[in-house]
């Protein structure tokens, strides 16, 4: 079941993991208390306690299986099955397994199973809730070095891991700082700070927000007049085009909550820039062929994943009106994570793709507005804060409505300045993305180094062997003798109890 073992030092032995380990699966307590009391003094070690050291309930221990700090624990059921962690005192949770290696340095075995996590997790069994495959786990070839060498190996692993963790922490701090930088960059861009010098140098290109809004309104009116003329030219067939209606303007109270903008800038509701704001289709995707339709997860802030698709049957052409067009801004209407609700990305393709009803298609009619400018503005600053304030959560799903999206306040300025903002943002964000990729690669290399350390540890290459160490074979023989003696005592006790019963 295990991958081919490297040749081990002569002082080592190999056993099947299941022949050597003591293990016990937890049980759900019959009685729990939210606080520790005299009767309920055992902390219930569930997944949250295991991963975050947060005790949520306490139990009286009746019918429970206890675990100890000297053990280590493994997640047996769920998406993280196979994950191991250091033990703690308490009543063992029903999705965890207590693991103990008698007469051995348990941390040595802990690191061995940690090195197998990826394999155990990806080969979990179960249709609904995955769980560890016992046939895989207990049939691993478990290399055992001399007892003293186990201590040296653990000490060396922890020394190297400590240095590695320090480096990883620095990389993660740099990533977090990069995220803050991106957010600050976007915030400054749409408060006019990023292009303050450009405005000072290009006064002749500036105009007021009122002038920009007036031209947008003229575009709306001209569009309606053209639609009306086309309808009349076609003999007034079909429904008469409806005159466009503006949304209620931002109130004084709403404007007071928005950040101050440079002179010549202003605020507009996003819906007043749009020709279309609508949900997608509710047809159930099936099969691996047909017309591509995006998953909800295809839309992320400033990013459209063209490969994140499923398929629907559209042979009859009933969904033809719902194809996305280049330049559409698509929003997430619902998502399991609030972080990704109400975010948007520009559709930059001519491929015919549909979108589901949990995404919202918007199409801007105005030539006064840069789509790339709007995409970035809608995902940041006051615009993002507004949509976050509208998120509602029901039955584990968080969402916003099409009306919420229409009412998002967007900062507007002249088209020339919009183009300048996009150019500066894309240049700076590109540099940040390259740095982020470098940090991600470094983190991946750190994880690869961690696995390399573990591989060397369990092949006898991490620390030097000491000829004075007692061979592992002698340790194994002693453990077997102790186990045989314990089994004999247990059998004797059982016989004596039976005689007393008779």
N, C-alpha and C positions, 0 to 999 in steps of 0.2 A: 504493500500500500504506500510506503514511503519512497521518496526519490532515492536513488542509489547513494549509499553512504560513502564518504571518502575514507581512505585507509586511516584507521585510528591508531594512536600510540598503543604499545603493548600492554601498558598498565590499565587501559580502559576495557570496559565490556559493554555489550549492547543487549538490551532486553526489549520486549514488546511493552509499550507504555501501559497497556491494560493489565499486564501481569504484575505490575509493580505499584501502581497508583492506588490510593484510597480516594473514593469520590462519593458524593452524596448530593442528590438534587433537593432543592428547597421545597417548602410547602407553604401554602397560604394560611395564615393564622385564623383560628376560629373566632378569636376575640382580639380587638384592637382598640387603642386609645390614642387620641390626638396629642395627648400630653403624657409625660412620664409620671407614673404613680407607683405607690408601694406594691400594688398587685400587678401592674403592667410596667416592668422595669427592663424588658428586653427590647432594644431598638430593632425594628423590622428592616432588614437589609434588602431593599428592593433595588430596581435599576437606578433610581435617582440617588439613593444612598451610595450605591456602588460607584457611580460615575462622578457625582458631585459632592459626596460626603454630606448629603442633606437628609436627615432623618425626619420622615413625615408622620410615622405612627409608631406606637409601642405596643408590645404584646405581653401576655402572661407566660408565654413559653409552652403552654399546654399543647401537645401534639405537634410542636414545631421541631425543626432540625436546626441545631445551633452551628454557628461558624465562629472562627477565632482569628485573631491577628496573625497567628502562625500559619494559617492556611493561605491559599490564594483562591480567587473566585473566577469563574468563567461564565459569560453570558451564554445560556443554552438555547433560548428561544428569541426570535425576533430578528430584525434587520442587522443587528450587530453580533449575531451569534458567533462564538469563537473568541470574542474579546476577553482578555484576561486582565485582572487587576489585583492589587494587594488585598489581603483579607482584613476583616474587621470583626469585632465581637458583636454578636446579636443573633436574631432569628433569621435564618436564610430564606430569601425570597424564592417564589415558585418558579421564576424564570432563570435562576442562577444555580450553579453547581459548585459545591465546596470541593477543593482538590488539595490533597496532602500527600507528600512523599515521605514515608517513614525512614528514620535514621539517615536522612539526607539533608543537604542544604536546599531548602525549598525554593529559595530565590534562584538557584541554578535551574530547577525545573520550570519555574515561572518564566524565565527568559527563553527557555527552549520552546514553550508553548506560545510565547509572544512572537517568536520567529515564524510560527506556523499560522498565524491569524489569517492572513490573506487567503491561504489555501483552504483552511477550515471554513471561512466565511463564504467563499465563492462556491464551495461544494456542499453547502447546507441542504438538508432534505426538507420536504413538506410543500404541499400545494398552496395552502393558505399562509399560515405563519411558519417561516423557515426555522429549523432547529439543527443543532450540530449533528452530524452523521457519526454515530458511535463506531461504526465499522471503519471509518477513516481515522478517527481520533485515537482509539485504543490500539490500533495496529501500527502506529508510528514506531519506527526503530528508535529507541531512546538510548543515546550514548551516555555511559556513566563513567566519569573519571574518578581517580582516588578522592577520598573525602577532602583532604587538604587542598587538592587542586581545584575542587569545586569552589572553595572559599576564594582562591586566587582568581579564578575565572570571573566570579561574581564581582569581586572588587575591581577587576580591570574593566569589565563591562560598564560598571557604574561610573568609573573614572572617565572613560571615553564618552559615555552617554552624557555625563555632566558637561563636558566641554562642548559636545554637539548641541545639547539643549541650549547652552548659552548663545551659540551662534544662531540657532533656529529662532530663539527669542528676539535677537537683534534683527533678523530678517523680517519677522512678523511685525515688529515695531516699525520698521521702515515701510512695510506695506500699509500699516494703519496710518502712518504719517502721509503716505502718498494718497490715500483715500481722502484724508482731511484736506490735502492740497487741492485735489480735484474739486471737492465740494466748494472750497473757498474761491477757486478760480471761476467756477460757474456762477457763484453768488455775485462776485465782483463784476462779472461780464454783464449781468442783467440788472445791475444797479448803476451801470454807466462808468464804473471805476476803471475797467480794463481799457477803455478807449478814450479816457479823459484827454490824453495828449493828442490823439488823432483829432478830436473835436477842436482843440485849440489851434491845430494846424490846418484845419479844413472848414473854416467858418462859412465859406461860400457854398458848401454842400449841405449845410444844416437847414432845417425848417422845423416848424412846430408840429407836435403830435396832432393838433387839431387839423392842420393841413393834410397830414397823412390820412387821418380818419375821414376827412371830407372826400378824398380821392377814392378811398375804399367804398364809401357810400355811393359815389358816382358809379363805380364798377358794378355794385349790386343793382343799382337802378337800370343801368344799361343792359345788364344781363337779363333782367326781368322783361324789359321792353323788347329785346330780341326774341325771348321765348314767346311773348305775346304775339309778336309779328309772325313768327313761324307757325303758331297755332292758327292764326287767322288765314295765313296763306294756304294752310292744309285744309281749309274749309271748316274750321272750328271742330275738327274731329277730336274725340277724347276730352278729357277734363281741361278746363281752362286753367292755365298756370296761375298759381297763387302769388299775390304780391308779397315780397319778402318782409318779414317783421324783425325789427331789432329787439334784442333782449333788454330788459329793464337796466338802466345804467347803474353803475356802482354807486352805492349810497355814500354819504359823507362818513358814516361810521365804518364802512368797509374800506374806504380809501385811507382812513386814519390808521388802520391796522397794517397797511402796506408800506414797504420801505420808501423813503424819499428818493425821487428820481432826478436826474440832471435836468436843467432847463431845456425845454424842447421835447422831452420824453413824455409819455403818458401811459395810461392803462386802458385796455380794452378786454371785453369778455371774449374768450376764444370762439364761442358760438357765432359771434358777429363776423367772424372771418371765414366761416365754413359754408360750403354748399351742401355737404352731407355729414350727418352724424347719426350712425345707425349700428345696431347689433348685427352679428352675423347669422348664419343659418343654424338650425337645430338638428339637421339630419345626422343620424348616428354613423360615424365612420366604421367601415368594415373592410376586411381583406387587405391585400397589398398591391392593388392596382385600381385604376380609375382616375378621378380628378383629385389632384392634391388639395388637401385642406390643412391649414396650420393647426398645431396644438396651441393651447394657451401659453405654454412655456416658450414658444418661439419668440415672443415679444419680451424684451428686457430693456431697461433704460438705454437708449441710444443704440440698440443692437437688435437686429432681426435675424434669427437663425433660419436660413432658407432650408436647412436639412431636417428641421423638426416638424415633420408632416405625417399625416395619415391620408386615407383615401375615402372618397364617397362616390356613389353612382350618379353621374350627371349626364347620362346618355340622352335623356329627353330634353336637356337644356333648361330645366326648371330653375337652375341656380345661376344662369348666365349673368344676371344683373348684379351678382354679388362677387364678381371677380375684382380683386384689388388692382389698382393702377399705380404706375410709378408716381411717387410724390405723395401718396396717401400717408397720413399719420395714423397708426393703429395703436389703440390703447387696450390694456388689460382691464376688463370690467370686473372679473372675479379671479381670485387666486387663494390658495391655502395659506400663503404668507402675505401679511399686510405690506411687507416691503416691496412686493411686486404688483400691488394693486394700483391702478390708475397711472402706471408708467406708459411711455409710448416710444415707438421707433418708426422711422421713415421707411416706407417700402421702396427700395431702390432697384426694382427689377421690372422687366416687361413680361415675365412668365405669368401665365394664367393660374392664379392660386385663389382658393376660397378661404374664408375665415369663419370660425365657429361663433355661436351666440355669446360666448363669454369674452369675446374680443369686440371692440368698437372701431369701426372704420370712420375716419373723418377725412374730408377733402376740402382744402382751402381754395377759394376762388380768386382771391386777391393777388394781383401781380406786384402789389406793394410790399408783400411779405415774403421773406426767404423761408422756405420750408425747413432748411437745416437750422436756421436761427430759431424757428418755433420749436423744433424738436428738442433742442438743447434748453430753451427757456422753460418749456413745459415739464421738464424733468428736474428742475432745480429751483432754488430760491423760494420766493413767495408763491409761485405757481404750484410747486410741489407741496408746500405746506398747506395750501388751500385744499388740494385734493385729498391729502392725508386726513384733514379735519372732517372730511365727508365719508370716510370709510366706515362701513357698518359690517359687523360680524354676526353671522347666524349659522348655527349648526356646523361650526368649524370652518366655514367659508367666509372670506372677507370680500366686500365688493363696493362698487360705486355705481351710479346710474349715468345714463347718457346726458341727463340734465346737469348733473354735477360736472361732467366734462365740459359742457357748453359754457358753464359759468366760471370756469377757471380764469382768473385775471392774468393777463399777459402784458408785459412791458413792451411798448412799441417805440421805435425811433425811425429815422429816415432809412430808406433802403440801402443807401451807401454805407451807413454806419452798421446796419445789420450784416452786410457782407464783410466789413472789416472785423466785426466781432467774431463771426464764424471763422475767418481766416486765422485770427490770433488764437482762438480756442483750439482749432484743429491742430495747429502747430504745437501748442503747449500740451494738449492732451495726447498727441502722438508721442511726444517725448516721455510723458508720464507712463503711457502704456508700454513703451519699450523698456523702461526701467522696471515696471511691474512684471513684465515677462522675464526679465533677468532675475528678479527676486524669486519668481515662481520656479524657474529652472534650478536656482540655488537650493531652494527648499526640497525639490525632487532629488537633487544630488545628495542632500543631507540624509534623506530617507534611504536612499540607496546605500550610503555609507553605513547607516545604522544596520541594515540587513547584512552588509558585508562583515561587520563586526560580529554579529550573531552567528553567521556561517562559520567564521574562523573559530569562534568560541566552542562550537559543538563538533569541531573536527580536530581539536587538539592543537590548533595553530595560534591561539591568542596569547597563551602564557607558556613559559618553559616548564617541562616536566622535571620533577625532583625524584631521583632514584631512591631516596629515603622514604618516600610516601608509601603507605600500605597500598598494594594493588586493589583496584576496584573489585576484583574477583573475590578477595577476602571479605570486603565489605558486603558484597552481595550474598556470600555464603552465610555470614552472620545474620543478615536481615532475614534470609529464608529460615534459618534455625529459630530465630525469634518468632517468626510467623507460625512455624510448625508448632512451637511450644504453646503459643497463644491459642491456636486452634484446638490443640489437645486439651488445654485447660477449659476452653469453652465447651467442648464436647463432654468433658467430665461433669461440669456444672449442670449441663442439660440432662445427663443421665440421672444425677442425684436428685434433681427436681422432679423427674418423672417417678423415681422410686418413692419420694415423699408424697406425691400425688396419689400413687397406688395405695 
